[in-house]
Amino acid sequence: MAPRPSNTQRQQQLVEAASRLVHQQGFAETTLAAIASQAQMPSGSIYYYFRNKDDVVRAIVEQRVFELEERLRGFERLASPRDMLDAVIQIWQEDSEVDARYGCPIGSLCYELAKQGGEKQQLASQPLRILLQWCEARFVAVGHRNRAADLALHLLAALQGISLIANALSDPELIRRENDQLRAWLADL
């Protein structure tokens, strides 16, 4: 008989299920019952871990922030700040199929929750703020101190924008084409 999952494992299953559903169908369309079903748990069990959808959003954002920070820490091992920035572009390359189908998991959540304002908007914007700050620091390291914030914004705007366009047109090739342009832009800086 397989060992019974711990409460932490069950909560993580619910967060992963919620993250998938919110990415695929949006926050507004995702119910707590659907999250429990996706995690293969009884509907009522979700209330043991989350009182409401606001708690679910917090957990999703915490998970995405954790995963993003882990990935960025991994990029720190690369040879140069340009290589690190290129690695950010590579994220979109690797996720092009998923982004073309559902949009960027970070950007789409930010976009949807920004409409609601308040705490949800602030929560959802955390990963973008982290990524902007991290990219800005890499642009400073490359030697563009005076323009670093603008360059970081341009890079992230291009990546998020192409995710939106690729999603709207259902064409992952658009992301790959834009990534080639961004890599050429980085090389010319």
DRENDREN-432897 format. One line per field, with one value per residue: residue in one letter; x, y, z of N, C-alpha, C in turn. Coordinates in Angstrom, 2 decimals. Layout:
REM residues N
kenu	A, ...
nX	X, ...
nY	Y, ...
nZ	Z, ...
caX	X, ...
caY	Y, ...
caZ	Z, ...
cX	X, ...
cY	Y, ...
cZ	Z, ...
REM end
This chain:
REM residues 189
kenu	M, A, P, R, P, S, N, T, Q, R, Q, Q, Q, L, V, E, A, A, S, R, L, V, H, Q, Q, G, F, A, E, T, T, L, A, A, I, A, S, Q, A, Q, M, P, S, G, S, I, Y, Y, Y, F, R, N, K, D, D, V, V, R, A, I, V, E, Q, R, V, F, E, L, E, E, R, L, R, G, F, E, R, L, A, S, P, R, D, M, L, D, A, V, I, Q, I, W, Q, E, D, S, E, V, D, A, R, Y, G, C, P, I, G, S, L, C, Y, E, L, A, K, Q, G, G, E, K, Q, Q, L, A, S, Q, P, L, R, I, L, L, Q, W, C, E, A, R, F, V, A, V, G, H, R, N, R, A, A, D, L, A, L, H, L, L, A, A, L, Q, G, I, S, L, I, A, N, A, L, S, D, P, E, L, I, R, R, E, N, D, Q, L, R, A, W, L, A, D, L
nX	0.84, 0.56, 2.23, 0.42, -0.26, 1.24, -0.08, 1.19, 2.04, -0.45, -1.50, 0.32, -0.27, -2.81, -2.20, -0.63, -2.54, -4.41, -2.85, -2.38, -5.05, -5.91, -4.12, -4.85, -7.61, -8.27, -8.62, -11.16, -12.86, -12.15, -13.02, -13.20, -14.04, -13.39, -10.64, -10.07, -11.03, -9.29, -6.96, -7.53, -8.97, -11.41, -14.08, -14.70, -12.35, -10.58, -11.12, -9.90, -7.34, -7.48, -9.34, -10.75, -10.91, -9.12, -7.10, -6.12, -5.05, -2.97, -1.34, -0.73, 0.72, 2.84, 4.05, 4.78, 6.53, 8.53, 9.42, 10.32, 12.36, 14.11, 14.85, 16.08, 18.22, 19.64, 20.46, 22.44, 24.79, 25.76, 28.05, 28.15, 26.51, 25.05, 24.61, 22.96, 20.71, 19.99, 19.22, 16.81, 15.25, 15.25, 13.52, 10.98, 11.23, 11.36, 8.84, 7.10, 5.07, 3.13, 2.62, 1.56, -0.79, -2.11, -1.21, 1.28, 2.08, 2.64, 2.25, -0.42, -1.90, -1.31, -2.45, -5.18, -5.84, -5.16, -7.25, -9.00, -7.85, -6.48, -5.40, -5.14, -4.16, -1.69, -0.46, -0.34, 1.36, 3.89, 5.78, 6.45, 7.57, 9.83, 11.23, 11.68, 13.36, 15.53, 16.43, 17.07, 19.28, 21.10, 21.43, 22.68, 25.06, 26.07, 26.83, 25.12, 24.11, 22.68, 20.53, 19.39, 16.93, 15.03, 15.82, 15.41, 12.66, 11.88, 12.73, 11.17, 8.61, 8.56, 8.72, 6.42, 4.50, 4.76, 3.97, 1.27, 0.36, 1.06, -0.57, -3.12, -3.14, -2.62, -0.06, 2.94, 5.33, 5.67, 6.67, 9.20, 10.33, 10.32, 12.01, 14.44, 14.87, 15.13, 17.43, 19.32, 19.12, 20.07, 22.72, 23.68, 23.73
nY	-1.18, 2.20, 4.98, 7.36, 10.66, 13.58, 16.45, 18.72, 17.84, 17.33, 19.92, 21.13, 19.71, 20.73, 23.44, 23.25, 22.15, 24.24, 26.29, 25.32, 25.20, 27.90, 29.11, 27.88, 28.34, 30.70, 32.92, 33.78, 31.84, 29.56, 27.32, 26.47, 23.86, 22.73, 22.88, 21.11, 18.76, 18.56, 18.07, 15.60, 15.18, 15.12, 17.51, 19.09, 19.00, 20.97, 23.22, 22.86, 23.67, 26.09, 29.00, 30.49, 31.76, 33.86, 33.09, 31.00, 32.36, 33.74, 31.56, 30.50, 32.63, 32.79, 30.31, 30.67, 32.82, 31.64, 29.61, 31.20, 32.73, 30.66, 29.79, 32.09, 32.30, 30.08, 30.99, 32.72, 31.38, 31.42, 32.56, 35.36, 38.59, 39.14, 36.56, 35.69, 37.32, 36.44, 33.89, 34.41, 35.15, 32.68, 31.24, 31.96, 30.92, 28.16, 27.80, 28.38, 26.95, 26.39, 29.00, 30.11, 28.76, 29.25, 31.67, 33.63, 32.31, 33.95, 36.60, 36.50, 36.00, 38.30, 40.24, 39.53, 39.74, 42.35, 43.88, 43.66, 45.04, 46.33, 44.12, 41.69, 42.49, 43.59, 41.31, 39.57, 40.98, 40.67, 38.62, 39.78, 42.21, 41.28, 40.03, 42.24, 43.86, 42.11, 41.82, 44.47, 44.82, 43.12, 44.49, 46.78, 45.59, 44.91, 47.32, 49.45, 51.43, 53.94, 53.50, 51.17, 50.50, 51.19, 49.51, 46.99, 47.09, 47.27, 44.76, 42.96, 43.86, 43.28, 40.47, 39.76, 40.96, 39.58, 37.09, 37.53, 38.21, 35.88, 34.08, 35.12, 34.76, 32.14, 31.01, 29.73, 30.15, 32.85, 33.72, 32.55, 33.91, 36.58, 36.26, 35.74, 38.29, 39.75, 38.62, 39.47, 42.21, 42.36, 41.54, 43.70, 45.74
nZ	0.00, -0.85, 0.72, 2.68, 1.56, 2.99, 4.83, 3.86, 1.36, 0.16, 0.17, -1.56, -3.90, -4.40, -4.83, -7.15, -8.90, -8.89, -9.96, -12.56, -13.55, -13.31, -15.04, -17.45, -17.76, -16.58, -13.72, -12.85, -13.89, -12.58, -10.12, -6.61, -6.23, -8.70, -8.57, -6.46, -7.65, -9.87, -8.47, -7.59, -5.21, -2.56, -2.81, -0.53, 0.91, 0.15, 1.61, 3.99, 3.58, 2.19, 2.67, 0.85, -2.58, -2.66, -0.90, -2.39, -4.61, -3.35, -2.65, -5.19, -6.31, -4.48, -5.02, -7.73, -7.49, -5.93, -7.71, -9.86, -8.63, -7.94, -10.48, -11.51, -9.72, -10.55, -13.06, -12.34, -12.33, -14.84, -17.41, -18.03, -17.60, -19.94, -20.93, -18.91, -19.27, -21.78, -21.06, -19.78, -21.98, -23.18, -21.57, -22.51, -25.04, -24.55, -23.43, -25.46, -26.87, -24.89, -24.01, -26.35, -26.42, -23.94, -22.95, -21.18, -18.02, -15.83, -16.77, -17.74, -15.43, -13.97, -15.66, -15.62, -12.86, -12.33, -13.17, -11.10, -9.10, -5.99, -3.36, -4.77, -7.26, -6.48, -5.40, -7.66, -9.31, -8.26, -9.30, -11.82, -11.01, -9.63, -11.73, -13.43, -11.79, -11.47, -14.14, -14.65, -12.94, -14.22, -16.65, -15.68, -14.87, -17.35, -18.24, -18.66, -16.86, -16.69, -18.35, -17.59, -16.26, -18.20, -20.30, -19.16, -18.81, -21.50, -22.49, -20.95, -21.63, -24.35, -24.27, -22.79, -24.39, -26.83, -26.00, -25.50, -28.09, -29.53, -28.21, -28.80, -31.56, -31.70, -32.27, -31.85, -33.18, -33.53, -31.10, -31.11, -33.29, -32.36, -30.18, -31.46, -32.54, -30.16, -29.10, -30.99, -30.58, -27.91, -28.36, -29.82, -27.98
caX	0.00, 1.34, 2.09, -0.56, 0.42, 1.16, -0.86, 1.99, 1.97, -1.80, -1.63, 1.10, -1.07, -3.88, -1.60, -0.25, -3.78, -4.96, -1.99, -2.68, -6.40, -5.95, -3.39, -5.55, -8.98, -8.44, -8.97, -12.60, -13.54, -11.66, -13.72, -12.51, -14.40, -12.60, -9.25, -10.05, -11.19, -8.03, -5.97, -8.08, -9.33, -12.82, -14.30, -14.64, -11.00, -9.83, -11.36, -8.95, -6.10, -7.77, -10.68, -11.43, -10.05, -8.02, -6.02, -5.55, -4.21, -1.73, -0.53, -0.23, 1.76, 4.01, 4.68, 5.41, 7.68, 9.56, 9.97, 11.04, 13.60, 15.00, 15.36, 17.01, 19.44, 20.36, 21.08, 23.60, 25.97, 26.18, 29.32, 28.10, 25.16, 24.35, 24.15, 21.84, 19.56, 19.61, 18.52, 15.43, 14.60, 15.12, 12.30, 9.86, 11.46, 10.97, 7.41, 6.37, 3.85, 2.17, 2.25, 0.69, -2.11, -2.77, -0.60, 2.32, 1.42, 2.82, 1.61, -1.88, -2.46, -1.20, -3.42, -6.52, -6.07, -5.00, -8.58, -9.70, -7.19, -6.24, -4.43, -4.91, -3.28, -0.36, 0.08, -0.05, 2.45, 5.18, 6.78, 6.92, 8.47, 11.09, 11.91, 12.15, 14.51, 16.64, 16.93, 17.70, 20.61, 21.96, 21.76, 23.69, 26.31, 26.56, 27.40, 24.08, 23.54, 21.72, 19.38, 19.08, 15.50, 14.31, 16.16, 14.72, 11.25, 11.73, 12.86, 10.01, 7.44, 8.61, 8.42, 5.01, 3.70, 4.74, 3.14, -0.12, 0.08, 1.11, -1.77, -4.28, -3.07, -2.35, 1.11, 4.18, 6.45, 5.84, 7.55, 10.55, 10.81, 10.61, 13.19, 15.60, 15.05, 15.62, 18.83, 20.10, 19.11, 20.99, 24.09, 24.04, 23.82
caY	0.00, 3.44, 5.82, 8.44, 11.95, 14.47, 17.66, 19.60, 17.29, 17.57, 21.34, 21.38, 19.18, 21.69, 24.65, 22.92, 22.02, 25.59, 27.03, 24.83, 25.61, 29.35, 29.41, 27.36, 28.84, 32.00, 32.93, 33.92, 30.59, 28.44, 27.18, 25.66, 22.47, 22.28, 22.70, 19.84, 17.68, 18.46, 17.47, 14.28, 15.20, 15.47, 18.96, 19.75, 18.98, 22.18, 24.23, 22.62, 24.36, 27.44, 29.47, 31.07, 31.89, 34.79, 32.26, 30.23, 33.30, 33.94, 30.34, 30.41, 33.65, 32.35, 29.23, 31.22, 33.61, 30.68, 28.98, 32.22, 33.04, 29.50, 29.80, 33.22, 31.92, 29.17, 31.79, 33.42, 30.55, 31.62, 33.27, 36.82, 39.14, 38.96, 35.17, 35.60, 37.93, 35.50, 32.77, 34.85, 35.01, 31.24, 30.77, 32.12, 29.96, 26.83, 27.78, 28.99, 26.19, 26.62, 30.42, 30.33, 28.17, 29.80, 32.92, 33.50, 32.06, 35.11, 37.77, 36.36, 36.17, 39.74, 40.95, 39.24, 40.24, 43.81, 44.44, 43.64, 46.01, 45.98, 43.12, 40.69, 43.11, 43.68, 39.95, 39.02, 41.72, 40.35, 37.98, 40.74, 43.16, 40.57, 39.85, 43.56, 44.24, 41.21, 42.20, 45.79, 44.61, 42.54, 45.57, 47.59, 44.83, 44.95, 48.66, 50.40, 51.91, 55.02, 53.03, 49.80, 50.33, 51.23, 48.30, 45.86, 47.23, 46.93, 43.31, 42.28, 44.24, 42.50, 39.07, 39.66, 41.33, 38.51, 36.01, 37.90, 38.11, 34.46, 33.46, 35.59, 34.20, 30.70, 30.75, 29.76, 30.60, 34.28, 33.88, 32.21, 35.00, 37.74, 35.92, 35.98, 39.74, 40.20, 38.20, 40.39, 43.48, 42.21, 41.48, 45.03, 46.71
caZ	0.00, -0.96, 1.90, 2.58, 1.42, 4.15, 4.60, 3.01, 0.00, -0.35, -0.12, -2.77, -5.01, -4.65, -5.42, -8.53, -9.67, -9.02, -10.89, -13.91, -13.96, -13.47, -16.27, -18.62, -17.96, -15.93, -12.30, -12.67, -14.27, -11.76, -8.84, -5.60, -6.50, -9.86, -8.09, -5.71, -8.63, -10.62, -7.56, -7.25, -3.79, -2.34, -2.89, 0.78, 1.50, -0.19, 2.65, 5.07, 3.20, 1.67, 3.04, -0.30, -3.76, -2.36, -0.34, -3.51, -5.38, -2.58, -2.76, -6.57, -6.49, -3.70, -5.77, -8.93, -7.05, -5.52, -8.91, -10.61, -7.92, -8.10, -11.85, -11.63, -9.00, -11.45, -14.12, -11.78, -12.60, -16.23, -17.56, -18.10, -17.48, -21.22, -20.96, -17.97, -19.94, -22.84, -20.41, -19.57, -23.28, -23.42, -20.88, -23.44, -26.14, -24.06, -23.11, -26.57, -27.18, -23.81, -24.03, -27.50, -26.14, -22.75, -22.51, -20.16, -16.74, -14.95, -17.37, -17.84, -14.09, -13.66, -16.47, -15.14, -11.50, -12.31, -13.35, -9.81, -8.23, -4.59, -2.94, -5.83, -8.25, -5.88, -5.31, -8.98, -9.95, -7.63, -10.18, -12.82, -10.33, -9.37, -13.01, -13.86, -10.96, -11.78, -15.46, -14.51, -12.34, -15.26, -17.59, -15.00, -14.92, -18.74, -18.45, -19.05, -15.60, -16.88, -19.13, -17.16, -15.97, -19.48, -21.06, -18.52, -19.16, -22.92, -22.64, -20.39, -22.43, -25.60, -23.97, -22.42, -25.55, -27.83, -25.44, -25.73, -29.52, -29.91, -27.65, -29.57, -32.91, -31.55, -33.12, -31.07, -34.02, -33.30, -29.93, -31.54, -34.14, -31.50, -29.38, -32.33, -32.59, -28.86, -28.97, -31.83, -29.85, -26.79, -28.89, -30.29, -26.88
cX	0.89, 1.16, 1.11, 0.17, 0.23, 0.29, -0.11, 1.95, 0.60, -2.00, -0.86, 0.38, -2.18, -3.34, -1.23, -1.48, -4.39, -4.16, -2.26, -4.03, -6.50, -5.23, -4.21, -6.92, -9.24, -8.90, -10.48, -13.35, -13.16, -12.38, -12.89, -12.82, -13.60, -11.15, -9.14, -10.16, -9.90, -6.93, -6.39, -8.31, -10.81, -12.98, -14.13, -13.25, -10.22, -9.98, -10.48, -7.68, -6.33, -9.20, -11.47, -10.44, -8.92, -6.83, -5.33, -4.63, -2.90, -0.79, 0.06, 0.91, 3.01, 4.77, 5.41, 6.62, 8.83, 10.23, 10.80, 12.38, 14.60, 15.65, 16.39, 18.31, 20.29, 21.06, 22.33, 24.89, 26.50, 27.36, 29.22, 26.66, 24.37, 23.80, 22.94, 20.57, 19.06, 18.84, 17.07, 14.65, 14.33, 13.90, 11.12, 10.00, 10.96, 9.47, 6.54, 5.06, 2.76, 1.70, 1.32, -0.71, -2.84, -2.27, 0.49, 1.65, 1.54, 2.04, 0.10, -2.54, -2.42, -2.28, -4.84, -6.79, -5.87, -6.35, -9.35, -9.08, -6.88, -5.17, -4.13, -3.97, -1.85, 0.30, 0.54, 1.12, 3.83, 6.17, 7.31, 7.88, 9.84, 11.89, 12.45, 13.39, 15.74, 17.26, 17.63, 19.11, 21.57, 22.36, 22.77, 25.05, 26.91, 27.17, 26.40, 23.35, 22.44, 20.45, 18.85, 17.58, 14.70, 14.58, 15.45, 13.23, 11.00, 11.78, 11.61, 8.73, 7.41, 8.22, 6.94, 4.11, 3.64, 3.96, 1.67, -0.49, 0.08, -0.11, -2.99, -4.31, -2.78, -1.17, 2.41, 5.39, 6.70, 6.77, 8.99, 11.14, 11.17, 11.85, 14.47, 15.91, 15.63, 17.08, 19.74, 20.20, 20.09, 22.44, 24.58, 24.20, 25.27
cY	1.25, 4.28, 6.97, 9.78, 12.81, 15.67, 18.63, 19.13, 17.52, 19.04, 21.69, 20.85, 20.16, 22.95, 24.39, 22.79, 23.40, 26.40, 26.62, 25.35, 27.11, 29.75, 29.02, 28.00, 30.17, 31.87, 32.94, 32.62, 29.40, 28.43, 26.34, 24.17, 21.91, 22.04, 21.36, 18.66, 17.47, 17.80, 16.08, 14.14, 15.51, 17.00, 19.67, 19.84, 20.26, 23.23, 24.02, 23.44, 25.82, 27.83, 29.92, 31.20, 32.89, 34.05, 31.46, 31.13, 33.52, 32.74, 30.19, 31.40, 33.26, 31.26, 29.77, 32.07, 32.69, 30.07, 29.97, 32.53, 31.90, 29.51, 30.92, 32.94, 30.98, 29.92, 32.51, 32.64, 30.73, 32.58, 34.79, 37.30, 39.03, 37.54, 34.99, 36.19, 37.04, 34.31, 33.14, 34.72, 33.53, 30.66, 30.83, 31.17, 28.58, 26.71, 28.25, 28.26, 26.46, 28.07, 30.73, 29.78, 28.89, 31.19, 32.63, 33.30, 33.25, 36.31, 37.66, 36.52, 37.64, 40.52, 40.76, 39.87, 41.75, 44.50, 44.53, 44.62, 45.44, 44.94, 42.11, 41.25, 43.18, 42.31, 39.46, 39.72, 41.38, 39.67, 38.94, 41.75, 42.52, 40.43, 41.17, 43.98, 43.40, 41.59, 43.55, 45.64, 44.01, 43.61, 46.54, 46.90, 44.82, 46.32, 49.71, 50.96, 52.95, 54.58, 51.69, 49.58, 50.30, 49.98, 47.07, 45.90, 46.84, 45.42, 42.60, 42.62, 43.46, 41.05, 38.88, 39.97, 40.21, 37.30, 36.28, 37.73, 36.65, 33.72, 33.84, 34.94, 32.70, 30.26, 30.86, 30.24, 32.09, 34.55, 33.59, 33.33, 36.23, 37.48, 36.10, 37.47, 40.27, 39.79, 39.09, 41.77, 43.44, 42.23, 42.86, 46.05, 46.92
cZ	0.00, 0.30, 1.65, 2.48, 2.67, 3.81, 3.69, 1.57, -0.62, -0.69, -1.40, -4.01, -5.39, -5.30, -6.87, -9.41, -9.91, -10.02, -12.33, -14.40, -14.20, -14.75, -17.50, -18.85, -17.29, -14.49, -12.10, -12.94, -13.40, -10.42, -7.87, -5.84, -7.67, -9.46, -7.36, -6.67, -9.42, -9.78, -7.10, -5.75, -3.66, -2.29, -1.56, 1.37, 1.20, 0.91, 3.88, 4.84, 2.79, 2.04, 1.83, -1.46, -3.53, -1.76, -1.43, -4.34, -4.65, -2.74, -4.17, -6.76, -5.71, -4.45, -6.99, -8.58, -6.66, -6.75, -9.73, -9.93, -8.00, -9.48, -12.03, -10.88, -9.84, -12.56, -13.63, -12.03, -14.02, -16.30, -17.49, -17.91, -18.79, -21.34, -20.03, -18.58, -21.07, -22.25, -20.10, -20.88, -23.57, -22.70, -21.83, -24.63, -25.73, -23.83, -24.26, -26.90, -26.15, -23.82, -25.20, -27.24, -25.02, -22.34, -21.49, -18.80, -15.78, -15.50, -17.42, -16.48, -13.68, -14.38, -15.93, -13.77, -11.39, -12.45, -12.04, -8.82, -6.86, -4.37, -4.04, -6.89, -7.73, -5.81, -6.68, -9.65, -9.37, -8.58, -11.25, -12.21, -10.07, -10.66, -13.54, -13.09, -11.28, -13.13, -15.40, -13.94, -13.36, -16.28, -16.98, -15.11, -16.32, -19.05, -18.86, -17.83, -15.83, -17.60, -18.65, -16.92, -17.27, -20.31, -20.49, -18.86, -20.61, -23.12, -22.15, -21.17, -23.73, -25.35, -23.62, -23.62, -26.58, -27.31, -25.69, -27.20, -29.98, -29.40, -28.48, -30.96, -32.91, -32.40, -32.32, -31.87, -33.83, -32.12, -30.34, -32.41, -33.31, -30.65, -30.20, -32.41, -31.27, -28.64, -29.80, -31.15, -28.68, -27.27, -29.33, -29.17, -26.45
REM end
